[in-house]
Amino acid sequence: MSSITQDKVSIKKIASTRIHEVDFNNLVFGKSFSDHMFECDFKNGEWQNPIIRPYGPLTISPAAKVFHYGQAVFEGMKAFKDDNGKVFLFRPEDNLIRINKSSKRMAIPEFPKDLFFEALHKLLELDSAWVKPGVGNSLYLRPFAMATEVGVSASPSNEYKFIILLSPVNAYYSGDVRVLIAEKYSRSANGGVGFAKAAGNYGAQFYPTNLAREKGFQQVIWTDANEHEYLEEAGTMNVFFRINDTLITAPTGDRILDGVTRKSVIALAKHDGITVEERPLSVTELVAAAKDGSLKEIFGSGTAAVISPVSAFGYKEKVFDLEKQENGYATRFKKELMDIQYNRSEDPFGWRYEV
């Protein structure tokens, strides 16, 4: 992908950096933010006044429509620094495509490509010191859009704000993840917004996830809304199942997020000669595979953790433990992905984007 540089985004630099106030060895994911943020407003039918300014609070009316009708979408992406100090993004155009797809579903105006990439370039140039080298260290980028028009009438907003925040993060270790298969609650339904990164999708997951935690599980594997028979996603991640040496994941559609890490895992697996099936997988088939020993691995994929192995799953008051795979697919794909992201290996797919 070629670099996109324009000169539309104005810059207001911070008076003095806050970087020395941050303990980069003990970061809590998503709690610390870099010196600058990007902000752009949609008014009178167009995106305008794009600016990079010091990170800080917003002044917004309590009657802004985002608070009343949930018009908000977001993305998650990362910047990485290699051993030579070069900064890279990972498949950033996919994130732009997806946030615009999410925006369209939520009646939010799509964001222009040239402004998006100019903002990314200028932000990362300004705050490059916040991207720490070393595998596991990265700068998490959170682009999001929200409705800002004042008024509580039940109609789409005519005004929006698009923001990009930068948050330094360490390696994301969640330990052994135990998941509970959903039998009552669903995260999405046909014709809904499950495929979009809409804020409300995630807010609605918290209650059933809390119920799962009370039973000793960290996450929920969501099932379809009609029958609760087909496996869809794990927590906030796409989910993969290895039965014998075949990798299975749910197909994308109305209910399944088109995850960037998901697509990357599928491409790596095919590149490595591993059989991949994008198809509905039933709970019945999963339980049978767990009982006969053909279920080798379950793992989630997403930007934050990259790959998150599952050690056990629960269903109908029974727990099925998975034998730890020292050199399994989860370990293999995580290393291959991170080697590309940190410029430690060749990138045959063209995913790495130098800033």
C-alpha positions in Angstrom: 0.0 0.0 0.0 1.4 3.4 -0.9 1.6 6.2 1.7 -1.2 8.8 1.5 -0.1 12.3 2.4 -2.2 15.4 2.2 -2.2 18.7 4.0 -5.7 19.1 5.3 -5.1 18.3 9.0 -4.0 21.2 11.2 -1.8 20.5 14.3 -1.8 22.0 17.7 1.1 20.5 19.6 1.1 19.9 23.3 3.2 22.3 25.4 5.2 19.5 27.1 5.0 15.8 26.8 3.4 13.6 29.4 5.4 10.5 28.4 7.6 10.6 31.5 4.5 10.2 33.7 3.7 6.8 32.2 5.2 3.5 33.6 5.5 1.6 30.3 6.4 -1.6 32.2 3.1 -1.7 34.1 0.5 -0.5 31.7 -3.2 -1.4 32.2 -4.7 -2.0 28.7 -6.5 1.1 27.4 -5.9 3.3 30.5 -3.0 5.5 29.3 -3.1 7.8 26.3 -0.5 9.6 24.3 0.1 13.3 24.0 -2.2 14.0 21.0 -5.5 13.0 19.5 -7.2 13.6 16.2 -10.7 15.2 16.0 -12.9 16.0 13.0 -16.5 17.2 12.9 -19.3 16.5 10.5 -21.6 19.5 10.0 -23.7 20.9 7.2 -23.2 17.7 5.2 -19.4 17.4 5.2 -16.5 16.5 7.4 -14.6 19.6 8.4 -12.0 21.2 10.7 -9.7 18.2 11.0 -7.2 18.8 13.8 -4.6 17.1 15.9 -4.6 18.6 19.3 -3.4 17.7 22.8 -5.3 14.8 24.4 -8.0 16.0 26.7 -11.7 16.1 27.6 -14.5 17.0 25.2 -17.3 19.4 25.9 -20.5 17.9 24.7 -24.2 18.5 25.4 -26.1 16.0 27.6 -28.7 16.1 24.8 -26.2 14.8 22.2 -27.9 12.0 20.3 -25.1 9.5 21.0 -26.3 9.3 24.6 -29.9 8.7 23.7 -29.9 6.5 20.6 -26.4 4.9 20.6 -25.2 6.1 17.3 -21.5 5.2 17.8 -19.0 3.0 16.1 -15.3 2.3 16.7 -12.2 0.4 15.5 -9.2 -1.2 17.1 -5.8 -1.3 15.4 -2.1 -1.2 16.5 1.2 0.5 15.6 4.4 -1.5 16.0 8.1 -0.4 16.2 10.8 -2.7 14.8 14.4 -3.0 16.1 15.5 -0.2 13.7 13.0 2.3 15.0 10.6 2.1 12.1 6.9 2.3 12.8 4.4 0.1 11.1 0.6 -0.3 11.0 -1.1 -3.7 10.3 -3.6 -3.7 7.5 -4.9 -0.2 8.3 -7.1 0.1 5.1 -9.1 -2.9 6.4 -9.9 -1.0 9.5 -11.0 2.1 7.5 -13.2 -0.1 5.3 -14.8 -1.8 8.3 -15.5 1.4 10.3 -17.2 2.9 7.2 -19.2 -0.3 6.8 -20.2 0.0 10.5 -21.0 3.7 10.0 -23.2 3.0 7.1 -25.2 0.5 9.1 -25.6 3.0 11.9 -26.6 5.9 9.6 -23.3 7.7 10.3 -21.5 9.4 7.4 -18.5 7.5 6.1 -15.1 9.0 6.8 -12.8 10.0 3.9 -9.8 7.8 3.2 -7.4 10.7 2.6 -8.2 12.3 6.0 -8.0 9.0 7.8 -4.5 8.2 6.5 -3.2 11.8 6.9 -4.4 11.7 10.5 -2.7 8.4 11.1 0.6 9.6 9.6 0.7 12.9 11.5 -0.4 11.4 14.8 2.2 8.7 14.7 4.9 11.1 13.6 4.1 13.4 16.6 3.8 10.6 19.1 6.3 8.1 17.7 8.1 8.0 21.1 5.0 6.4 22.6 5.5 3.4 20.3 7.9 1.3 22.2 10.1 -1.4 20.5 10.1 -5.0 21.7 7.7 -7.8 20.9 4.5 -7.4 22.9 4.8 -3.6 23.1 2.6 -1.5 20.7 0.5 1.6 20.4 -3.2 0.8 20.3 -5.2 3.1 18.0 -8.9 3.7 18.7 -10.8 5.5 15.9 -14.4 6.1 16.7 -17.4 8.2 15.5 -20.4 9.4 17.5 -23.5 11.5 17.0 -23.2 15.0 18.5 -26.3 16.8 17.3 -28.3 18.2 20.2 -31.8 16.9 20.5 -33.7 13.9 21.8 -36.0 13.3 18.9 -35.7 9.7 17.6 -34.0 10.3 14.4 -30.4 10.1 13.0 -28.1 12.9 14.0 -27.1 15.5 11.5 -23.8 16.1 13.3 -21.0 13.8 14.2 -17.5 13.7 15.7 -14.7 11.4 14.5 -11.8 10.9 16.9 -8.6 8.8 17.0 -7.0 8.1 20.4 -3.6 6.5 20.9 -2.9 4.2 23.9 0.4 2.5 24.7 0.0 -1.2 25.6 2.1 -4.1 26.7 1.7 -7.8 25.7 -1.8 -8.8 26.5 -1.7 -11.9 28.8 -5.1 -13.2 29.9 -3.9 -16.6 31.2 -6.0 -19.7 30.6 -9.4 -18.7 29.2 -12.4 -20.7 30.2 -15.5 -20.1 28.1 -19.2 -20.8 28.6 -21.4 -21.6 25.6 -24.4 -19.3 25.6 -27.7 -21.1 25.9 -30.0 -18.1 26.5 -28.4 -14.8 25.5 -27.2 -13.7 22.0 -24.9 -11.0 20.8 -26.7 -10.5 17.4 -29.4 -11.7 15.1 -30.1 -11.9 11.4 -30.6 -8.5 9.9 -29.1 -6.8 12.9 -25.8 -5.0 13.6 -23.6 -8.0 14.7 -21.2 -7.5 11.8 -20.6 -3.8 12.8 -18.4 -2.5 15.5 -21.3 -0.6 17.0 -20.8 0.5 20.7 -24.1 -1.1 21.8 -23.0 -4.6 20.6 -20.4 -4.6 23.3 -22.4 -3.0 26.1 -25.1 -5.7 25.6 -22.5 -8.4 26.2 -21.4 -7.3 29.6 -24.3 -8.7 31.6 -24.2 -12.3 30.3 -20.4 -12.2 30.6 -20.7 -11.3 34.2 -23.1 -14.2 34.8 -20.5 -16.5 33.2 -17.8 -15.1 35.5 -19.9 -16.0 38.5 -19.7 -19.6 37.3 -15.9 -19.5 36.9 -15.6 -18.6 33.2 -13.9 -15.6 31.7 -15.8 -15.3 28.5 -18.9 -16.5 26.6 -19.0 -18.3 23.3 -22.0 -16.8 21.6 -24.5 -18.9 19.7 -27.1 -18.1 17.1 -30.2 -16.3 18.3 -32.7 -18.7 16.7 -31.7 -22.1 18.2 -28.6 -21.4 20.3 -27.0 -24.3 18.4 -24.4 -22.8 16.2 -21.2 -21.3 17.5 -20.4 -17.7 16.5 -17.9 -15.6 18.5 -16.0 -15.8 21.8 -16.4 -12.7 23.9 -15.3 -9.8 21.8 -13.3 -12.0 19.5 -13.8 -14.2 16.5 -13.3 -17.9 17.4 -11.6 -20.8 15.8 -11.9 -24.6 16.4 -9.3 -27.2 15.5 -10.9 -30.6 15.0 -8.1 -33.0 14.1 -6.0 -30.9 11.8 -8.8 -28.9 10.2 -9.4 -25.3 11.3 -13.1 -24.3 11.5 -14.6 -20.8 12.0 -18.0 -19.3 11.5 -18.6 -17.6 8.2 -19.1 -13.8 8.2 -22.5 -12.3 7.6 -25.1 -10.3 9.5 -24.1 -11.7 12.8 -20.3 -12.2 12.6 -17.7 -9.5 12.7 -15.3 -9.5 9.8 -12.2 -9.5 12.0 -8.9 -8.3 10.6 -7.0 -10.8 12.8 -9.5 -13.5 11.7 -8.8 -12.9 8.0 -5.1 -12.9 8.7 -5.3 -16.3 10.6 -7.2 -17.8 7.7 -4.7 -16.5 5.1 -1.8 -17.8 7.2 -3.4 -21.2 7.6 -4.0 -21.6 3.9 -0.5 -20.3 3.2 0.9 -23.0 5.6 -1.2 -25.8 3.9 -3.7 -26.2 6.7 -7.3 -27.0 5.7 -9.7 -24.2 6.7 -13.5 -24.5 6.7 -15.6 -21.3 7.1 -18.9 -23.0 8.0 -21.5 -23.2 10.7 -20.2 -25.4 13.6 -22.9 -26.8 15.9 -22.6 -27.2 19.6 -23.5 -30.9 19.1 -20.5 -31.4 16.8 -18.2 -29.6 19.2 -19.2 -31.6 22.2 -18.9 -34.8 20.2 -15.4 -33.8 19.1 -14.5 -33.0 22.7 -15.7 -36.4 23.8 -13.9 -38.4 21.1 -10.6 -36.5 21.4 -10.7 -35.0 17.9 -11.1 -31.4 19.3 -7.5 -30.2 19.7 -7.8 -26.5 20.2 -10.2 -23.5 20.5 -8.8 -20.0 20.3 -10.1 -16.5 19.9 -8.6 -13.9 17.5 -8.6 -10.1 17.9 -6.5 -7.0 17.9 -5.9 -6.8 21.6 -4.7 -10.3 22.4 -3.9 -11.4 18.8 -4.6 -15.0 19.7 -6.2 -16.2 23.0 -6.2 -19.9 23.6 -9.1 -21.6 25.4 -8.4 -24.1 28.1 -11.9 -25.4 28.7 -15.5 -24.8 27.7 -18.7 -25.2 29.6 -22.1 -26.4 28.3 -25.2 -27.6 30.1 -23.5 -27.7 33.5 -20.6 -29.8 32.1 -17.0 -28.7 31.7 -14.8 -30.0 28.9 -11.1 -29.5 29.4 -8.7 -29.2 26.5 -5.2 -30.6 26.6 -2.6 -27.9 26.3 -1.0 -27.9 22.9 2.6 -26.8 23.2 3.1 -26.3 19.5 -0.4 -25.9 18.4 -2.1 -23.7 15.8 -2.7 -20.9 18.3 1.0 -20.6 19.2 2.0 -20.9 15.6 -0.3 -18.3 14.2 0.4 -15.8 17.0 4.2 -16.0 16.3 3.7 -15.7 12.5 1.4 -12.7 12.9 3.6 -10.9 15.3 6.8 -11.6 13.3 5.1 -9.8 10.4 3.8 -7.0 12.6 7.2 -6.3 14.1 9.0 -6.6 10.8 10.9 -9.7 12.0 9.9 -11.8 8.9 8.9 -11.4 5.3 5.4 -10.2 4.6 4.2 -12.2 1.6 0.7 -10.7 2.0 1.5 -7.0 1.9 -0.1 -6.4 5.3 2.7 -4.3 6.9 2.2 -0.5 6.3 5.2 1.7 7.1 4.4 5.1 8.5 
